[in-house]
């Protein structure tokens, strides 16, 4: 895995200095994250972050995420179940010109973040972009899996989720790393 130089991270209200931080790291949801409502309700949530040493607009990040090579296999699979999308659809979503994209609909949107809900109302995908000191940008990507009965204390995710959790975590890193790489190429 590619390693960056020393990076100062701030996650979940605490700071830590780390040497040789991987390009994509798991972290706490930042304050004000649209995904937080699901974490607070007891759903499974995760959050990954990647820094880039240039300013990136939120629209550029969303577009890079959904048009990149890392996401293309998922788009192809979704097309097989009638949830197809193309690069133009991703651009419209990125620029706030669409409320649906492939298998997702926009649940919430802010200037710097987007929360999408899948067509079965079971998962959420969240992207956020945050300006850093100097010319840098922190990219965030997270997910929520909403079990039946979440918030009631009865919610369970079950065996399929448990069996696929490792893949999901790796895939989340690959997706965010792919978007980061695409943005780095564009900035060069």
C-alpha positions in Angstrom: 0.0 0.0 0.0 1.3 3.5 -0.8 2.3 5.5 2.2 2.3 9.3 2.5 4.6 11.5 4.5 3.7 12.5 8.0 0.2 13.8 8.1 -1.6 15.5 11.0 -5.1 13.9 11.3 -8.1 15.4 13.1 -10.9 12.9 13.5 -13.8 12.8 15.9 -12.7 15.8 17.9 -9.3 14.4 18.7 -6.0 15.0 17.0 -3.1 12.6 16.5 0.2 12.7 14.7 1.2 9.7 12.8 4.2 8.8 10.6 3.7 6.9 7.4 -0.1 7.2 7.3 -1.6 5.2 4.5 -3.2 7.2 1.7 -6.7 6.1 2.9 -7.4 5.7 6.6 -10.4 4.7 8.6 -11.5 7.5 11.0 -14.4 8.8 13.0 -17.2 10.7 11.3 -16.4 14.4 11.4 -18.7 16.8 13.2 -21.7 17.8 11.1 -21.5 14.7 8.9 -24.8 13.9 7.3 -24.1 10.2 7.9 -24.0 10.8 11.7 -27.8 10.4 12.1 -27.4 6.7 11.3 -24.5 6.2 13.7 -26.5 7.9 16.4 -29.5 5.6 15.6 -27.4 2.4 16.0 -26.8 1.5 12.4 -23.4 0.2 11.2 -21.4 3.1 9.9 -17.9 3.6 8.7 -15.8 6.5 7.6 -12.6 6.7 5.5 -10.5 9.7 4.7 -7.7 10.6 2.2 -5.8 13.8 2.0 -4.8 15.5 -1.3 -2.3 18.4 -1.4 -4.4 20.6 -3.7 -7.8 22.3 -3.5 -10.6 20.1 -4.8 -14.2 21.2 -5.3 -16.9 18.9 -3.9 -18.3 18.5 -7.4 -14.9 17.4 -8.8 -14.6 14.8 -5.9 -18.1 13.3 -6.5 -17.5 13.1 -10.2 -14.0 11.5 -9.7 -15.5 9.0 -7.3 -18.3 7.8 -9.6 -16.7 8.0 -13.0 -13.4 6.3 -12.0 -12.2 2.9 -12.9 -12.7 1.6 -9.3 -16.4 2.2 -9.5 -17.0 1.0 -13.0 -17.5 -2.7 -12.2 -20.2 -1.7 -9.7 -21.9 0.4 -12.4 -21.8 -2.5 -14.8 -23.3 -4.9 -12.2 -26.1 -2.4 -11.4 -26.8 -2.1 -15.1 -27.6 -5.9 -15.1 -30.5 -5.2 -12.6 -31.8 -2.2 -14.5 -30.0 0.4 -12.5 -27.7 1.7 -15.2 -25.8 4.9 -15.2 -23.1 6.7 -17.2 -20.5 9.4 -16.8 -23.0 12.1 -17.7 -25.3 10.9 -14.9 -22.4 11.1 -12.4 -21.6 14.6 -13.5 -25.2 15.7 -13.0 -25.2 14.2 -9.5 -21.9 15.9 -8.7 -23.2 19.3 -9.8 -26.5 19.0 -8.0 -28.5 18.6 -11.2 -29.9 15.2 -10.4 -31.6 13.6 -7.5 -31.0 10.0 -8.6 -28.0 8.1 -9.8 -28.0 4.4 -10.7 -29.4 2.5 -7.6 -29.4 5.6 -5.3 -31.4 8.7 -4.6 -30.3 11.8 -2.8 -31.4 11.7 0.8 -29.6 14.9 1.9 -27.2 17.4 0.3 -25.0 20.2 1.7 -22.4 22.4 0.0 -19.6 20.0 1.0 -21.4 16.6 1.3 -23.9 14.2 -0.2 -25.9 11.4 1.4 -27.4 8.8 -0.9 -29.9 6.1 -0.1 -30.1 2.8 -2.1 -33.3 1.7 -3.8 -34.0 -0.9 -1.1 -33.6 1.7 1.6 -31.0 -0.5 3.4 -27.7 1.3 2.8 -26.4 4.8 2.6 -23.3 6.2 0.8 -21.8 9.4 2.0 -19.2 11.7 0.5 -17.7 14.9 2.0 -14.9 17.2 1.1 -13.1 19.5 3.6 -10.5 22.2 2.9 -7.3 21.7 4.9 -4.6 24.2 5.9 -2.7 25.6 2.9 -3.9 24.2 -0.4 -5.0 20.7 0.8 -8.3 18.9 0.8 -9.5 16.0 2.9 -11.8 13.6 1.1 -14.3 11.5 3.1 -16.3 8.4 2.1 -18.6 6.5 4.4 -21.4 4.0 4.5 -24.3 3.0 6.7 -26.1 -0.3 6.7 -29.5 0.1 8.2 -31.0 -3.0 9.8 -34.7 -3.6 10.2 -35.6 -2.2 13.5 -32.7 0.2 13.8 -33.2 2.6 16.7 -35.5 0.2 18.5 -32.6 -1.9 19.9 -33.9 -4.9 17.8 -31.9 -4.1 14.7 -29.7 -7.0 13.4 -27.6 -7.1 10.2 -27.2 -10.9 10.1 -24.8 -13.4 8.5 -24.6 -11.9 4.9 -23.4 -8.5 6.3 -21.0 -10.1 8.7 -19.6 -12.3 5.9 -19.1 -9.4 3.5 -17.8 -6.8 6.0 -14.1 -7.4 5.2 -14.8 -7.0 1.5 -16.9 -3.9 2.1 -14.1 -2.3 4.1 -11.5 -3.1 1.4 -13.8 -1.9 -1.4 -14.4 1.4 0.5 -10.7 2.0 0.6 -10.3 1.1 -3.1 -13.1 3.5 -4.1 -11.8 6.4 -2.1 -8.2 5.7 -3.2 -9.4 5.6 -6.8 -11.1 8.9 -6.6 -8.0 10.4 -4.9 -5.8 9.0 -7.6 -8.0 10.5 -10.3 -8.0 13.9 -8.7 -4.2 13.7 -8.3 -3.8 13.0 -12.0 -6.1 15.8 -12.9 -4.1 18.2 -10.7 -0.7 17.2 -12.2 
